[in-house]
Amino acid sequence: MADTTEASKKDNFDELQFLREIALTLAFSDDSQVLLNNLKTTFAKYFRIENFQIFIKDESSNILRDFVKNWITVEKNRQQEFVENIFQRLKNVCDKGFILNNKLIKYSDKTEQMFLNNLKDKQNLLYFPVFNEKTAFGVIEINFNEIEKNTASQHFLTVLRIAAAQINTTIVNKILNQKLCVQIKFQKVMKSIAKLIENQFELNYILPIIGELIDGFVTEHLIYIFIKDKNNKFKLFWPLDCQDSNILSLLPKINDKKNCVISKDGKAGLFALKNEDKITGVIAAGSNIDKLSKADIDYLQQLTLQASVTTQRANSYAQVLKYATLDALTGLNNRRQFEVRLKQETANAIRNKKPLCCIMLDIDYFKHVNDTWGHSAGDCVLKNVAKIISHELREYDIASRYGGEEFCILLPDTKIKEAAFVAQRLRKAVEKAEINISDEGLAGEVLNVTISIGVSEFDDTFDSANKLHQYADAALYEAKRRGRNRVVVYDESLS
């Protein structure tokens, strides 16, 4: 009885209700997966369908991909049928026809009869083209069982044709929207690469961030950065390893006159980083599956050009700042100035027989901050920790950014117990602080971080001023080993 009721429901086809439900599905299904699932549900409500699927053709590789999960391609044994058979026949049909059971049917007075003649008792395959500007670039595949002949009228086909046209418009709009989102993301990456030199000028810092930014944009391909060494040979700079034979074989083929080299299979490409028309390195993109599309190549060329400009400026600024004393990001003394002041203060301590202590501190789990919220948020944390350090110290104490997330502080005329007290005060102040990173584009985000600290005291028996810093560093290492967010004072057991 249930089967009879179901058959009756499917045979008494309510065209207007069907179109209304299709329209509502298209209007209120923002997510592609939800859209496909809802379309399947709606079609299954009115027809005995086995499957409902949408495929989009990748023009760069001539391969059909799943509309929802675009990293999934149609099975190899179906690729040739789709590309050579279905697509070739639907290529210029657009809104003028469809394919039913391998028969191309164009809309005309005879459409109803042709449709009926090609219906099978079971497993009917129906393809409507997905098209834009009179060219098909995808297909809607409906796999259904028998349709009663009294249901399959010309009116029925008109309704199905309207539904396919509505779905087609939605798919085109979604793809255009995706392209717009990609373009917006591309502009953000370009801007981020350009802004890197606002706070940092060291290539060891800048290049990995460039790699991460581009890698996050070109998601189908892995990104590598190679830099030329003193012997004019390319050495992998980022990440730690590259096993892509395609990329490695391309490296000798790029030169000062050839800014871009693409592998024969189209799955790998090299893009030259240049300084004054000389290649200083390459940004490489590679995949074992996907070819680089024309759009991918265009984006990578522009991103590499911006990376070249950024690295050139960083090199120029680094030369200008070679003899500067302040760290550009935090406003504290830089590492070079710390080394100068370390020699000066140890000499003063010896001459005046005054105590001198050193604090070495490191932000705990700082890499997690960068990986989770981005390097801009990391820079915000560094600046805020630097402000806390400056606020907690005396005017004549000497604070420096030693490198990365490490800071060094010299405390003239200070004994070790007093230095340990200052260190604890610093640790508590940082732990208590709420760092607002909303200015970095993360509305409402507040971070809490902790620091680990090592403290050492100068002894006039030291054979060099660096011993003071080295002992503080050893104590810092011990603080991290003991669980972080603590102060350790150096003693001989740490040697």
C-alpha positions in Angstrom: 0.0 0.0 0.0 2.9 2.3 0.9 4.4 1.7 -2.6 1.1 2.5 -4.3 0.8 5.8 -2.3 4.4 6.7 -3.2 3.8 5.9 -6.9 0.6 8.0 -6.9 2.4 10.9 -5.3 5.2 10.8 -7.8 2.9 10.4 -10.8 0.6 13.3 -9.8 3.3 15.8 -10.5 2.6 19.3 -9.1 4.7 21.5 -11.3 4.2 24.8 -9.5 4.9 23.3 -6.1 8.0 21.6 -7.5 9.3 24.9 -9.0 8.5 26.8 -5.7 10.5 24.3 -3.7 13.5 24.5 -6.1 13.4 28.3 -5.9 13.4 28.2 -2.1 16.2 25.7 -2.0 18.3 27.9 -4.3 17.5 31.1 -2.3 18.2 29.7 1.2 21.2 27.3 0.6 24.3 29.4 0.9 26.7 26.5 1.4 27.4 24.4 -1.8 27.1 21.1 0.1 23.8 22.1 1.7 22.6 23.3 -1.7 23.3 20.0 -3.4 21.8 18.0 -0.6 18.6 20.0 -0.6 18.3 19.7 -4.4 18.7 16.0 -4.1 16.0 15.9 -1.5 13.6 18.1 -3.5 14.1 16.0 -6.7 13.6 12.8 -4.7 10.3 14.1 -3.4 8.9 14.3 -6.9 10.9 11.7 -8.9 12.4 8.3 -8.4 16.0 9.5 -8.6 19.0 7.4 -7.9 21.4 10.3 -7.8 21.7 14.0 -8.4 25.1 15.5 -9.1 26.8 18.6 -10.5 30.2 18.6 -12.2 32.4 21.5 -13.3 35.1 21.3 -16.0 38.5 22.5 -15.1 39.7 24.2 -18.3 43.4 24.2 -17.3 43.5 20.3 -17.0 40.4 19.4 -19.1 39.2 17.4 -16.1 35.8 17.3 -14.5 35.6 18.0 -10.8 32.9 17.7 -8.2 31.1 21.0 -7.8 31.0 20.9 -4.0 34.4 19.1 -3.3 36.5 20.6 -6.1 39.5 18.6 -5.2 37.7 15.4 -6.2 37.6 14.5 -9.9 35.3 12.3 -11.8 36.5 8.7 -11.9 39.1 8.1 -14.7 36.9 5.6 -16.5 34.2 8.3 -16.8 36.4 11.2 -17.7 36.7 10.4 -21.4 33.0 9.9 -21.7 32.2 13.2 -20.0 34.8 15.3 -21.7 34.8 13.8 -25.2 31.1 12.7 -25.4 28.9 14.8 -23.1 30.8 18.1 -23.3 31.5 18.0 -27.0 27.8 17.6 -27.7 26.6 20.1 -25.1 29.4 22.6 -25.8 27.3 25.1 -27.8 23.8 23.8 -26.9 23.4 25.8 -23.6 19.7 26.5 -23.2 18.7 24.8 -26.4 18.8 21.1 -25.3 19.9 18.3 -23.1 21.2 14.7 -23.3 19.0 11.8 -22.3 20.5 8.3 -22.3 23.3 9.4 -24.6 20.9 11.1 -27.0 21.2 14.8 -27.7 17.7 16.3 -27.7 17.1 19.9 -28.8 14.0 21.7 -27.8 11.4 21.7 -30.6 7.9 20.5 -31.3 9.2 17.0 -31.3 10.9 17.2 -27.9 8.2 15.3 -26.1 8.2 12.4 -28.5 12.0 12.2 -28.5 12.0 12.2 -24.7 9.5 9.4 -24.5 11.2 7.4 -27.2 14.5 7.5 -25.2 13.1 6.7 -21.8 14.2 3.4 -20.3 12.4 1.3 -17.7 15.2 1.9 -15.3 18.5 3.9 -14.9 17.8 6.9 -17.1 20.7 9.4 -17.3 19.8 13.0 -17.9 22.3 15.8 -18.5 21.6 19.5 -18.5 24.5 21.8 -19.4 25.8 24.4 -16.9 26.7 27.3 -19.1 27.7 30.9 -19.1 28.0 33.3 -22.1 26.8 30.5 -24.5 29.5 28.1 -23.5 29.0 25.0 -21.3 31.5 24.5 -18.5 29.6 21.9 -16.3 26.8 19.4 -16.2 23.9 18.6 -14.0 23.6 14.9 -13.9 20.2 13.3 -12.9 20.1 9.5 -12.6 16.5 8.4 -12.3 14.3 5.4 -12.6 11.2 5.2 -14.8 9.0 8.2 -15.3 5.4 7.4 -16.1 4.6 8.4 -19.7 1.6 10.4 -18.7 3.8 12.4 -16.4 6.5 13.0 -19.1 4.5 15.6 -21.0 5.8 18.6 -22.9 4.6 20.6 -19.9 6.7 18.4 -17.6 9.8 19.0 -19.7 9.2 22.8 -19.7 9.1 22.7 -15.9 12.2 20.6 -15.7 13.9 23.0 -18.1 13.0 26.0 -15.9 14.3 24.2 -12.8 17.6 23.4 -14.7 17.9 27.1 -15.8 17.4 28.3 -12.2 20.0 25.9 -10.9 22.4 26.9 -13.7 22.0 30.6 -12.7 22.8 29.8 -9.1 25.8 27.7 -9.9 27.2 30.5 -12.2 26.7 33.1 -9.5 28.4 30.9 -6.9 31.4 30.4 -9.1 31.6 34.1 -9.9 31.4 34.8 -6.2 34.1 32.3 -5.5 36.3 34.0 -8.1 35.6 37.4 -6.5 36.5 36.0 -3.0 39.8 34.6 -4.5 40.5 38.1 -5.9 39.8 39.7 -2.6 42.0 37.1 -0.8 44.8 37.7 -3.4 44.7 41.5 -2.8 45.0 40.8 1.0 48.0 38.6 0.5 49.6 41.2 -1.8 49.0 43.9 0.9 50.3 41.6 3.6 53.5 40.9 1.7 54.0 44.7 1.0 53.4 45.5 4.7 56.0 43.1 6.1 58.8 45.7 5.9 56.9 48.1 8.1 58.3 46.3 11.2 60.9 43.8 10.0 63.9 43.9 7.7 65.5 40.5 8.2 65.0 38.1 5.4 65.2 35.2 7.8 62.0 36.6 9.3 60.3 37.9 6.1 60.7 35.0 3.7 59.0 32.3 5.8 56.0 34.6 6.2 55.9 35.2 2.5 56.0 31.5 2.0 53.1 30.9 4.4 51.0 33.7 2.9 51.4 32.3 -0.7 51.0 28.7 0.5 47.7 29.7 2.1 46.5 31.3 -1.1 47.5 28.7 -3.7 45.9 25.8 -1.7 46.2 23.1 -4.4 50.0 23.4 -4.7 52.8 23.3 -2.1 55.0 26.4 -2.0 58.8 26.4 -1.6 61.3 29.2 -1.5 64.9 28.7 -2.8 67.6 31.3 -2.4 70.9 31.5 -4.2 74.0 30.9 -2.1 77.5 32.4 -2.4 78.3 29.8 -5.1 75.2 31.0 -7.1 73.4 27.7 -6.5 69.8 27.4 -5.4 69.4 26.2 -1.8 66.0 25.4 -0.2 65.3 28.2 2.3 61.7 27.3 3.3 60.2 24.9 4.3 62.6 22.4 5.7 62.4 19.8 2.9 61.4 19.5 -0.8 61.1 16.0 -2.4 59.3 17.3 -5.6 61.5 16.0 -8.4 59.6 18.2 -10.9 60.6 21.3 -9.1 64.2 20.2 -8.5 64.6 19.4 -12.2 63.3 22.8 -13.2 65.8 24.8 -11.0 68.7 24.8 -13.6 66.3 26.0 -16.3 65.5 29.4 -14.8 67.8 32.3 -15.4 68.0 36.1 -15.4 66.2 36.3 -18.7 63.6 33.7 -17.9 61.4 34.8 -15.0 58.9 31.9 -15.1 59.4 28.2 -15.9 56.5 25.6 -16.0 57.0 21.9 -16.1 55.9 19.9 -19.2 53.0 18.3 -17.2 52.0 21.7 -15.9 52.0 20.6 -12.3 55.0 22.6 -11.2 56.3 26.1 -11.8 59.2 28.4 -10.8 58.9 32.1 -10.4 62.0 34.3 -10.1 62.7 36.5 -7.1 64.9 39.3 -8.5 67.0 42.2 -7.3 68.1 44.7 -9.9 67.3 42.3 -12.7 69.4 39.5 -11.1 67.8 36.4 -9.8 68.3 36.0 -6.1 65.9 33.1 -5.6 62.7 31.5 -6.7 59.2 30.8 -5.4 58.2 27.3 -6.5 54.8 25.7 -6.7 54.3 22.0 -7.1 51.6 19.3 -7.0 51.4 15.6 -7.8 47.8 16.0 -8.9 46.7 19.5 -10.1 48.1 21.5 -13.0 48.8 25.1 -12.6 45.9 27.0 -14.2 46.5 30.2 -16.2 45.0 32.1 -13.2 47.3 30.3 -10.8 50.3 31.3 -12.9 49.2 34.9 -13.2 48.6 35.1 -9.4 52.0 33.6 -8.6 53.8 35.9 -11.0 52.2 38.9 -9.3 52.8 37.6 -5.8 56.5 36.8 -6.6 56.9 40.3 -8.1 55.6 41.8 -4.9 57.8 39.5 -2.9 60.8 40.7 -4.9 59.9 44.4 -4.2 59.5 43.6 -0.5 62.8 41.8 -0.2 64.7 44.5 -2.2 63.3 47.1 0.2 64.1 45.0 3.2 67.7 44.6 2.0 68.0 48.4 1.4 66.5 49.2 4.8 68.7 46.7 6.5 71.8 48.4 5.1 70.5 51.8 6.3 69.8 50.4 9.7 73.0 48.4 10.0 74.4 51.0 12.4 71.1 51.9 14.0 70.6 51.3 17.6 66.8 50.7 18.0 64.6 47.7 17.1 62.0 48.9 14.5 59.1 46.9 15.9 59.4 47.4 19.7 61.4 50.6 20.0 63.8 48.9 22.4 67.6 48.6 21.8 68.4 46.2 19.0 70.7 43.2 19.3 73.8 45.1 18.1 73.2 47.9 20.6 72.7 45.3 23.4 76.2 43.8 22.6 77.7 47.3 22.7 76.0 48.2 26.0 76.9 44.8 27.5 80.6 45.6 27.0 80.2 49.1 28.3 78.2 48.1 31.5 80.6 45.2 32.4 83.5 47.6 32.0 81.7 50.1 34.3 80.9 47.3 36.8 84.6 46.3 37.0 85.9 49.9 37.2 83.4 51.1 39.8 83.2 47.7 41.6 79.4 47.8 41.2 77.0 44.8 40.8 75.5 44.1 37.4 72.8 41.7 36.5 71.3 40.4 33.3 67.7 39.2 32.6 67.0 37.1 29.6 63.3 36.5 28.8 61.3 34.6 26.2 57.6 34.6 25.3 56.2 31.2 26.0 54.6 29.3 23.0 55.0 32.3 20.8 54.9 30.2 17.6 51.4 29.1 18.6 50.4 32.8 18.6 51.7 33.2 15.0 50.3 30.0 13.8 46.8 30.6 15.3 46.3 34.3 14.9 48.9 35.3 12.3 52.2 37.2 12.4 50.5 40.6 12.7 49.0 39.4 16.0 52.5 38.1 17.0 53.9 41.5 16.3 51.2 43.0 18.5 52.2 40.7 21.3 55.9 41.6 21.0 55.1 45.4 21.1 52.9 45.0 24.2 55.4 42.9 26.0 58.1 45.5 25.2 55.8 48.2 26.7 55.4 46.2 29.9 59.2 45.8 30.1 59.7 49.5 29.6 57.1 50.4 32.2 58.5 48.0 34.9 62.1 49.1 34.6 64.1 52.1 35.9 65.2 54.8 33.5 68.8 53.7 33.5 68.0 50.0 33.0 68.8 48.8 29.5 66.2 46.7 27.7 66.8 45.2 24.3 65.1 43.0 21.8 67.6 40.3 21.3 65.8 38.6 18.4 62.5 37.0 17.6 60.5 36.7 20.9 63.6 37.0 23.1 64.5 40.1 25.2 67.6 41.0 27.2 67.7 43.4 30.1 70.8 44.8 31.8 70.3 46.0 35.4 73.3 48.2 36.5 74.0 48.6 40.2 71.7 45.7 41.0 72.4 42.6 43.0 71.1 39.2 42.1 68.2 39.1 44.7 67.0 42.5 43.5 67.3 41.3 39.9 65.2 38.2 40.7 62.6 40.4 42.3 62.4 42.6 39.2 62.2 39.4 37.1 59.2 38.1 39.1 57.5 41.5 38.8 57.9 41.4 35.0 56.6 37.8 34.8 53.5 38.7 36.8 52.9 41.9 34.9 53.0 40.0 31.5 50.8 37.1 32.9 48.2 39.6 34.1 48.1 41.7 30.9 45.3 41.4 28.4 46.7 42.0 24.9 44.0 43.4 22.5 44.8 42.3 19.0 41.5 43.6 17.5 43.5 46.2 15.6 45.1 43.3 13.7 41.6 42.4 12.1 40.5 40.0 14.8 37.5 41.8 16.4 37.2 41.3 20.1 40.2 39.0 20.4 42.2 39.4 23.6 45.3 37.3 24.2 47.1 36.3 27.4 50.7 35.2 27.2 53.4 34.3 29.7 57.2 34.6 29.8 60.1 32.5 31.0 63.0 34.3 32.6 66.7 33.6 33.4 68.7 35.8 35.7 72.5 36.0 36.1 75.0 38.2 38.0 78.3 39.6 36.7 81.5 38.3 38.4 84.8 40.0 37.7 86.4 36.6 37.3 84.5 36.2 34.0 86.9 35.9 31.1 84.5 37.9 28.8 81.4 40.1 29.1 79.4 37.5 27.1 79.5 35.2 30.1 76.9 37.3 31.8 74.5 36.9 28.9 75.3 33.2 28.4 74.6 32.4 32.0 71.2 34.2 31.8 70.4 32.3 28.7 71.3 29.0 30.4 68.9 29.9 33.3 66.2 30.8 30.8 66.6 27.4 29.1 66.2 25.8 32.6 63.0 27.9 33.2 61.5 26.5 30.0 62.6 23.0 30.9 60.8 23.3 34.2 57.5 24.2 32.6 57.7 27.8 31.6 56.1 30.9 33.2 58.8 31.0 35.9 62.1 32.7 36.9 65.3 30.7 37.3 68.5 32.3 38.8 71.7 30.9 37.4 73.9 28.8 39.5 76.9 26.5 38.8 74.7 23.4 38.5 73.4 24.8 35.2 76.8 24.9 33.6 
